[in-house]
Amino acid sequence: MPRVAQLYFRTAIIFLIVGIAMGLNMAISQDHSAIGAHAHANLLGWVTMAIFGGYHALNPAKSERRLAIIQYCIYTAGVTLMVPALYLMLTGSPSMEPVVAVASLITFAGVLLFAVIIFSSGTSVTRPAAAH
């Protein structure tokens, strides 16, 4: 499996653990004010990263391009910054709103780079044909 696919799957499972922990905390405390952060951890962290990992696993030639790891780093940085900042903002720290805004833009840049990967044709890496 390509390295970037493994990175995405490993990061995704960390976000799943964080998302479940947030959900358990909300259920136990009966305080659901952080539901938005919980949703972002699960959807942008767990689900989207797992989908990105699956795409790279199915397209190993594209995953070997330098852009793939750059995109992983940018997207992951954005989500990693966004989730705790959003959690803090929603639980009583409105001063975190600019951090959430910047993290959202970083995350969006990562999504746009993923679109470039998907819509690009070919690869700069030459791979030998598999023997049949």
C-alpha atoms as one frame of an Amber mdcrd trajectory, in Angstrom:
protein
   0.000   0.000   0.000   1.354   3.457  -0.838   2.827   5.447   2.063   0.339
   8.321   1.760  -2.584   5.858   1.868  -1.201   4.353   5.082  -0.750   7.832
   6.554  -4.345   8.710   5.722  -5.724   5.508   7.257  -3.641   5.928  10.420
  -4.653   9.560  10.790  -8.289   8.694  10.088  -8.415   6.146  12.896  -6.970
   8.698  15.318  -9.754  11.108  14.367 -12.327   8.330  14.818 -11.035   7.747
  18.345 -11.135  11.500  19.064 -14.643  11.791  17.594 -15.956   8.880  19.639
 -14.326  10.270  22.788 -16.041  13.613  22.171 -19.360  11.870  21.609 -18.992
   9.847  24.813 -18.082  12.989  26.739 -21.169  14.766  25.422 -23.407  11.816
  26.252 -22.038  11.425  29.765 -22.118  15.139  30.569 -25.418  15.767  28.723
 -23.703  18.867  27.274 -23.949  18.736  23.500 -22.536  22.195  22.810 -19.495
  20.703  21.032 -21.574  18.716  18.523 -20.060  20.682  15.626 -16.506  19.740
  16.622 -17.603  16.120  17.077 -19.108  16.130  13.577 -16.002  17.702  12.036
 -13.698  15.173  13.724 -15.805  12.321  12.359 -16.576  13.657   8.877 -13.439
  15.606   7.939 -11.123  13.470  10.047 -12.380   9.889   9.973 -14.577   9.653
   6.859 -12.866  12.035   4.438  -9.365  10.919   5.359 -10.357   7.274   4.940
 -11.778   8.105   1.507  -8.573   9.961   0.583  -6.576   6.926   1.749  -8.757
   4.603  -0.305  -8.272   6.737  -3.399  -4.506   6.653  -2.966  -4.545   2.899
  -2.354  -6.433   2.441  -5.630  -4.225   4.896  -7.537  -0.666   4.099  -6.432
   0.963   5.937  -9.342  -0.689   9.214  -8.346   0.078   8.602  -4.675   3.803
   8.522  -5.431   3.765  12.078  -6.714   5.148  14.756  -4.413   1.807  16.575
  -4.524   0.135  13.669  -2.701   2.221  14.089   0.461   1.981  17.890   0.275
  -1.798  17.587   0.050  -1.846  15.154   2.982   0.207  17.553   5.129  -1.931
  20.601   4.305  -5.276  18.860   4.754  -4.179  17.142   7.964  -2.792  20.379
   9.402  -6.082  22.136   8.689  -8.288  19.489  10.285  -5.906  18.987  13.211
  -6.052  22.715  13.948  -9.770  23.060  13.247 -11.193  20.338  15.483  -9.747
  21.488  18.848 -10.208  25.178  17.973 -13.852  24.548  17.063 -14.323  22.507
  20.242 -12.956  25.375  22.335 -14.998  27.964  20.453 -18.235  26.008  20.881
 -17.618  25.341  24.571 -17.120  28.946  25.554 -14.006  30.468  23.959 -15.287
  32.771  21.206 -11.748  34.094  20.753 -10.995  30.850  18.862 -13.198  31.897
  15.939 -10.299  33.372  13.887  -8.329  30.147  14.414 -11.308  28.131  13.177
 -11.550  30.420  10.150  -7.862  30.015   9.255  -8.024  26.247   9.839 -11.078
  26.061   7.571  -9.183  27.822   4.783  -6.205  25.488   5.209  -8.523  22.482
   5.082 -10.221  23.856   1.970  -6.809  24.323   0.319  -6.140  20.635   1.054
  -9.424  19.675  -0.594  -8.592  21.766  -3.658  -5.202  20.045  -3.909  -6.952
  16.674  -3.715  -9.145  17.791  -6.615  -5.975  18.581  -8.574  -4.711  15.063
  -7.859  -7.979  13.500  -8.981  -8.311  15.548 -12.166  -4.658  15.309 -13.181
  -3.808  12.762 -15.792  -0.864  10.440 -15.792   1.997  10.520 -13.369   5.594
  11.620 -13.261   6.607   8.224 -11.848   7.392   5.414 -14.222   6.321   2.007
 -12.912   7.098  -1.325 -14.521   4.113  -3.231 -15.863   2.912  -6.079 -13.646
   3.564  -9.576 -14.902   0.442 -11.561 -15.732
